[in-house]
Amino acid sequence: MKADFASASWFKSSKSGNIDCVEVAFAGTQVGVRDSKDITSGHLTFPASAWGVFTSGIARGDFDEA
């Protein structure tokens, strides 16, 4: 089933400040990610489980530059 992001609440990370960033929304078992500078251009959709693995990797520093 396709997730409905039309009525979803989109938000930016509190760490992004007022700069352009990505926005995230949750719809059932899916997570949407879109460009905050161009919210009409669509979004990418990921399973919530994959999003959880990704955000855990961020918290662990897996993507930090050496």
SVG drawing of the C-alpha trace seen along z (x, -y; Angstrom):
<svg xmlns="http://www.w3.org/2000/svg" viewBox="-4 -31 44 33">
<polyline fill="none" stroke="black" stroke-width="0.4" points="0.0,0.0 1.3,-3.5 1.7,-5.9 -0.3,-9.1 2.1,-12.1 -0.4,-14.7 -1.7,-15.2 1.5,-14.3 3.3,-16.7 6.7,-17.6 9.5,-18.8 13.2,-19.7 15.8,-18.7 16.1,-21.1 19.9,-21.0 19.4,-22.4 18.7,-26.0 17.2,-28.2 19.2,-26.9 17.8,-24.9 17.7,-21.3 15.7,-18.2 12.3,-17.6 10.9,-14.3 7.4,-13.0 6.0,-9.7 3.1,-8.0 2.3,-4.5 5.3,-2.3 6.9,-4.7 9.1,-7.8 9.2,-10.6 12.2,-12.8 12.0,-16.0 14.1,-19.1 12.9,-22.0 13.9,-24.5 11.6,-22.8 8.8,-21.0 6.7,-20.7 9.3,-18.5 8.3,-15.3 9.9,-13.2 11.8,-10.0 10.1,-7.2 11.8,-4.7 10.5,-1.9 10.5,-3.1 12.8,-0.2 15.5,-1.4 15.1,-5.0 15.7,-3.7 18.9,-2.0 20.1,-5.1 19.4,-7.5 21.1,-5.1 24.1,-5.2 24.1,-8.9 24.0,-8.8 26.9,-6.4 29.0,-8.6 29.1,-6.0 28.9,-8.8 31.3,-11.3 34.3,-12.3 37.6,-11.0"/>
</svg>
